[in-house]
């Protein structure tokens, strides 16, 4: 202590002699810091040791308490063993008492027999005598039978009990008991038999409902129920048993439905209708043909079919997928085939099945064709028209030219159609053929709409849509446009009808054999007429043709320059009378039109090889479109009604010559020209009326009609010489056949009249903005 005090004092003196600096730590501070840390560590260790001590004490206490509990339980076990020993002794004592009682009774009987004075008493064994006395009230054979039957029922010897009961009932029915017993005794015995029969019935029902019971054992059990007069119960048990087994089979199969997406419905159908057929056969064998039983089978089968329809819907793959379509078609085919087999036995479920499955099948068809319509939208926009290839996979047809080519979009369209047809089964065609045919019409109409968006110029109905959704590809050249149109005509005229020919062949066969069809819905194949279906295809083609012709004609009508078709050209021309002109020619726009038609005919001859009818339809419609536009373009006629402009007779002559020139184009082209003639007559009459109202006398200004005809022919001849360069090519390139049938002309006329309004509306709405149309010289 003295030393430490001295050291501390010396340190303090050193600190006083040498004052501290910021970078020097005093010794006292160092000692205080380290000393405090050591004390904290020691205190922490002491605390942990105390906690460990408490834990050990608790553990020891728990072990001691558990040991005492174990000792207590051991003592209780020993006490229980002693009680069991006492109980055994008590039972032994009771047994000895019973034995003594039996011995006493036997001695009493022996004494009674020894001192009996009745001579007719026969000696008997003591034990048998005892049994006789004890069973003094049970000597009745009926009671004995009931006891025997009770024993058989208690031991579940069903067959033996059934035979004994059957034999007793026959014996009881044959034996004449009149006068020997009272009605009360008979009634009591009947009640006893009925009670035991009810017990036997319960045992037979429980035995029949065992899942592992074989068919042979089930038949025996049901036969037993029939023997005891419970046929109705037996039939219900039959239905219930097969129903439970069917449910078990279905539950075992359902987990695999996702694996067999296309055929799961056929397997379910096989399970359900196989069970129905087995129930019918078993019922006929065991119960015979009873109307009551048939009604029960029908009700049970209808319930199982409703469950089947629900399971088909619940386990179906994605409804808009090919697998769902295939599965639905297979389902209809297999289930209706099963129904037809059952109809032989008087069980008719076809109508019920169609009522249950029709909404599901129609939904699958609708969603699948929606998916296909979305797919078709991209066909034309991604079409590589330059890569033309011969038809592949198309059915042979004499109407299809062997050299006809299809664009890739057309091949993809037919591939889509054929993919659907590959999924369809005969029963699907019968019941849903009409719906599928109408869906094909919608697909083709959507395909035509996609082609219209690819062609130059705006659609009549989709101007806004086109501006928002630019098409990746545009068919700019005549060859590309004609290739698209030719493909559409090839599909509508040949490929699609040939692909669905089996639909209408089935329709003809059915009508030829059994007459009108009953029980088929509006979506069946018999609800669609071939002519009506083809007419809808033609309507879609007409939309494509009219759009092409309209944009093609408007592209030169609104062409800038001298070739622009404008009514003012009839005011600014030569003021001399054309009648005295040695070589009158049509106006420049109509000369340009003639040149473009020749050029288009030449391209069509190469692109539409084998489709001469399509060439003729397009070229004829192009000429009609020009005339229709002139008839309905009010701005064109407003020029002649402007009183500030002076009209000359030469203008009227030029206009009429141009109209005759249009007719001559159609005549030389050898395609139907009557529609053009009719429209030209209307235009000439209107032009004469307009000029007459402006003091131009048509009688003195116009030469004879023959002059216009000859001048138009001469103009055609001259223009063709200028185009070909030789007189050997006087035949117009657009010529296709030597003669035009009246039926073709009437058809073209009908289409013209039906489409005039559409062209008029197009002129009123669309011609306001010529920037949408393609410049042919660009």
Secondary structure, 3 states (H helix, E strand, C coil): CHHHHHHHHHHHHHHHHCCCCCCCCCHHHHHHHHHHHHHHHHHHHHHHHHHHHHHHHHHHHHHHHHHHHHHHHHHHHHHHHHHHHHHHHHHHHHHHHHHHHHHHHHHHHHHHHHCCCCCCCCCCCHHHHHHHHHCCCCCCHHHHHHHHHHHHHHCCCHHHHHHHHHHHHHHHHHCCCCCCCCHHHHHHHHHHHHHHHHHHHHHHHHHHCCCCCCHHHHHHHHHHHHHCCCHHHHHHHHHHHHHHHHHHHHHHHHCCCCCCCCCHHHHHHHHHHHHHHHHHHHHHHHHCCCHHHHHHHHHHHHHHHHHHHHHHHHCCCCCCCHHHHHHHHHHHHHHHHHHHHHHCCCCCCHHHHHHHHHHHHHHHHHHHHHHHHHHHHHHHHCCCCCCCEECCCCCCCCCCCCCCEECHHHHHHHHHHHHHHHHCCHHHHHHHHHHHHHHHHHHHHHHHHHHHHHECCCCCCCHHHHHHCCCCCCECCHHHHHHHHHHHHHHHHHHHHHHCHHHHHHHHHHHHHHCCCCCCCCCCHHHCCHHHHHHHHHHHHHHHHHHHHHHHHHHHHCCCCCCCCCHHHHCCCCCCCHHHCCCCCCCHHHHHHHHHHHHHHHHHHHHCCCCHHHHHHHHHHHHHHHHHHHHHCHHHHHCCCCCCCCCCHHHHHHHHHHHHHHHHHHHHHCCCCHHHHHHHHHHHHHHHHHHHCCCCCHHHHCCCHHHHHHHHHHHHHHHHHHHHCCHHHCCCCCCCCCCCCHHHHHHHHHHHHHHHHHHHHHHHHHCCCHHHCCCCCC
